[in-house]
Each structure stands twice: as C-alpha cells, then as structure tokens.
Amino acid sequence: MNTRTTDEDLVCFLKEDSQKAFEEIYNRYWYKLLCVAYHETGSREDAEELVHDLFESLWNKRHQAVIRHLSSYLVVSIKHLVTNYIKSKITHRRYQEYLIFHELHQSESTDETVNFSDLSKAVEEVMKKLPEKTCEVFTLSRFENKPVKDIARQLSLSEKAVEYHITKSLRVLQQQLKVYHSDN
C-alpha cells in the first residue's frame, strides 16, 4: 500500500481482510477524525477513545459495511459516535440531577432529617461557593428552567460550556449536600 492507492481500492482490500489496507486507512484518516471528535467533545481523551471505537467497528464490520466514499463514511460515522456519546453524557448528567433532587425531596419529607429551610440555606451556601458563571448557568438552567441553547445564547457561551458549568455545579452540590441525605 502506498499513498497512491485510492480509497476505493483500500475499501476493496479491507473487505478481503487486508491488515495493510486497514493500517493505511487508519494512517490517512485518524488525525482528521480525531479533530472532528475533539471539536465536538472538547476532550482529547474522549476524542481518542471515539476514534479508536470507530476504527475497531470499521474492522469488525468490514464485510458488511457499504462504503462508497471512505472519507465521507468515516466522518459521518465519527459524528454519529460523538452524538451518541454526548447523549449518554447528558443522560448521565440528568441522572445525577435526579439523585440530587431526589435527596432534596427525601430531606423535605422525612422527619429524621433536617427541615427544608435548613437544606435551602445549605444549597444557597454551596451556590455562593461556585464560580460566578457556573452559578449563573445553574440558576438559569435549574431554577428558571431555561434550555441549554437559550442559556448559551444569553451568556455568549458554547452549548458545551453551558453543559460543563451545569455538570460542575451538580457535582459540587452532590458532594456538599451528602450530609443531608437520609440512609433510612
């Protein structure tokens, strides 16, 4: 294989189990795919993992995959993986929110725990410790129920930055409010 081997030929060789063709595809496209994934995730580690997953999938599905334009196929595939990754992160964040607010609700309704006003004060104190932008994003998201897209537009931030601030504040709240959780 050399740089003059066309993508179409590489795909044919790949379907014939050519390790060399796979290596050439990897060498031609890994950096481009890494850049796409990094641009979307903002994390080199996550981007590298997603690119690795894509190439693993390419090898495992080399006989079934219908690839007409290799470059387009790989870019669309990495974008699909990134989208699923981001959805899973959002789902995880929403689960964290559920746990926090479930704890808040339990604290409000259980006689053995502190009363709700004490918990509200504790939440206020934790919010004061957060960086100003993080607190502002969290307030808009959770207390004013604004969507991420609207918060990003209002504060001139990227949606990823808004998600980061929300996740950061949830993590801090969860850590700081553990003492209010009832084990009963």
C-alpha positions as CSV (number, residue, x, y, z in Angstrom):
1,M,0.0,0.0,0.0
2,N,1.2,3.5,-0.7
3,T,-0.3,7.0,-0.8
4,R,-1.3,6.4,-4.5
5,T,-3.6,3.6,-3.5
6,T,-7.1,5.0,-3.9
7,D,-9.7,5.0,-1.1
8,E,-11.9,2.7,-3.3
9,D,-9.0,0.2,-3.6
10,L,-8.4,0.4,0.1
11,V,-12.0,-0.4,0.8
12,C,-11.8,-3.5,-1.5
13,F,-8.6,-4.7,0.1
14,L,-10.2,-4.1,3.6
15,K,-13.1,-6.3,2.6
16,E,-10.5,-9.0,1.7
17,D,-9.1,-8.8,5.3
18,S,-6.0,-6.8,4.4
19,Q,-4.4,-5.6,7.5
20,K,-2.2,-3.3,5.4
21,A,-5.3,-1.6,3.9
22,F,-6.7,-1.1,7.4
23,E,-3.4,0.4,8.5
24,E,-3.3,2.7,5.5
25,I,-6.9,3.9,6.2
26,Y,-6.0,4.5,9.8
27,N,-2.9,6.5,8.9
28,R,-4.8,8.6,6.3
29,Y,-7.8,9.4,8.5
30,W,-7.1,9.1,12.2
31,Y,-6.0,12.7,12.6
32,K,-8.9,14.2,10.6
33,L,-11.3,12.1,12.7
34,L,-9.6,13.0,15.9
35,C,-10.0,16.7,15.0
36,V,-13.7,16.2,14.3
37,A,-14.3,14.3,17.5
38,Y,-12.2,16.8,19.6
39,H,-14.1,19.7,18.1
40,E,-17.4,18.2,19.2
41,T,-16.4,16.8,22.6
42,G,-13.8,19.3,23.8
43,S,-11.8,16.4,25.3
44,R,-8.8,14.9,23.6
45,E,-9.1,11.7,25.7
46,D,-12.8,11.3,24.8
47,A,-12.0,12.1,21.1
48,E,-9.2,9.5,21.0
49,E,-11.5,6.8,22.5
50,L,-14.2,7.6,20.0
51,V,-11.8,7.4,17.1
52,H,-10.5,4.1,18.5
53,D,-14.1,2.8,18.7
54,L,-14.7,3.9,15.1
55,F,-11.7,2.0,13.7
56,E,-12.5,-1.0,15.8
57,S,-16.0,-1.0,14.4
58,L,-14.7,-0.5,10.8
59,W,-12.5,-3.6,11.2
60,N,-15.3,-5.7,12.8
61,K,-17.8,-4.7,10.2
62,R,-15.5,-4.7,7.1
63,H,-17.5,-7.4,5.4
64,Q,-21.0,-5.9,6.0
65,A,-20.3,-2.2,5.6
66,V,-21.3,-0.5,2.4
67,I,-18.7,2.2,1.8
68,R,-18.9,4.2,-1.4
69,H,-16.8,7.2,-0.3
70,L,-14.4,6.3,2.5
71,S,-13.8,9.8,3.8
72,S,-17.5,10.7,4.0
73,Y,-18.3,7.4,5.6
74,L,-15.7,7.8,8.3
75,V,-16.7,11.5,9.1
76,V,-20.4,10.6,9.2
77,S,-19.5,7.6,11.4
78,I,-17.4,9.6,13.9
79,K,-20.2,12.3,14.1
80,H,-22.7,9.6,14.8
81,L,-20.5,8.2,17.6
82,V,-19.9,11.7,19.0
83,T,-23.7,12.3,19.0
84,N,-24.4,9.1,20.9
85,Y,-21.5,9.9,23.3
86,I,-22.9,13.3,24.1
87,K,-26.4,11.9,24.5
88,S,-25.1,9.4,27.0
89,K,-23.3,12.2,28.9
90,I,-26.5,14.2,29.0
91,T,-28.4,11.2,30.2
92,H,-25.8,10.6,33.0
93,R,-26.0,14.3,34.0
94,R,-29.8,14.2,34.2
95,Y,-29.5,11.0,36.3
96,Q,-27.2,13.0,38.7
97,E,-29.7,15.8,38.8
98,Y,-32.4,13.2,39.6
99,L,-30.3,11.8,42.5
100,I,-29.7,15.3,43.9
101,F,-33.3,16.4,43.7
102,H,-34.5,13.1,45.0
103,E,-32.3,13.6,48.0
104,L,-33.7,17.1,48.4
105,H,-37.2,15.7,48.2
106,Q,-36.4,13.0,50.8
107,S,-34.9,15.6,53.1
108,E,-38.0,17.6,52.8
109,S,-40.4,14.8,53.6
110,T,-38.5,12.8,56.2
111,D,-38.9,13.6,59.9
112,E,-35.4,12.3,60.8
113,T,-33.6,14.8,58.5
114,V,-33.2,18.5,58.8
115,N,-36.1,20.7,57.8
116,F,-36.3,22.1,54.2
117,S,-35.4,25.6,55.2
118,D,-32.0,24.4,56.6
119,L,-31.5,22.5,53.3
120,S,-32.4,25.5,51.3
121,K,-29.9,27.6,53.2
122,A,-27.2,24.9,52.6
123,V,-28.0,25.0,48.9
124,E,-27.6,28.8,48.9
125,E,-24.3,28.5,50.7
126,V,-23.0,25.9,48.2
127,M,-24.1,28.2,45.3
128,K,-22.2,31.1,46.8
129,K,-19.0,29.0,46.7
130,L,-19.4,28.2,43.0
131,P,-17.7,30.5,40.4
132,E,-20.0,33.3,39.3
133,K,-20.5,32.0,35.8
134,T,-21.2,28.4,37.0
135,C,-23.7,29.7,39.5
136,E,-25.4,31.9,36.9
137,V,-25.7,29.0,34.4
138,F,-27.0,26.6,37.0
139,T,-29.6,29.2,38.2
140,L,-30.8,29.8,34.7
141,S,-31.0,26.0,34.0
142,R,-32.4,24.7,37.1
143,F,-34.4,27.5,38.8
144,E,-35.6,29.3,35.6
145,N,-35.8,26.1,33.5
146,K,-34.1,27.6,30.5
147,P,-32.8,25.2,27.9
148,V,-29.0,24.9,27.3
149,K,-29.3,26.5,23.8
150,D,-31.0,29.6,25.3
151,I,-28.5,29.9,28.1
152,A,-25.6,29.6,25.7
153,R,-27.1,32.4,23.5
154,Q,-27.9,34.6,26.5
155,L,-24.5,34.3,28.1
156,S,-22.5,34.2,24.8
157,L,-21.1,30.7,25.6
158,S,-21.0,27.5,23.6
159,E,-23.5,24.8,24.5
160,K,-20.6,22.6,25.6
161,A,-19.5,25.3,28.1
162,V,-23.1,25.5,29.4
163,E,-23.2,21.7,29.9
164,Y,-19.8,21.9,31.6
165,H,-21.0,24.5,34.1
166,I,-24.2,22.6,34.8
167,T,-22.2,19.3,35.4
168,K,-19.7,21.1,37.6
169,S,-22.4,22.7,39.8
170,L,-24.2,19.4,40.1
171,R,-21.0,17.6,41.2
172,V,-20.3,20.3,43.8
173,L,-23.9,20.2,45.1
174,Q,-23.9,16.5,45.3
175,Q,-20.7,16.4,47.3
176,Q,-21.6,19.3,49.6
177,L,-25.1,18.1,50.3
178,K,-24.3,14.5,51.2
179,V,-24.8,15.2,54.9
180,Y,-28.5,15.9,54.2
181,H,-29.1,12.5,52.7
182,S,-31.0,10.1,54.9
183,D,-30.0,6.4,54.8
184,N,-33.4,5.4,56.2
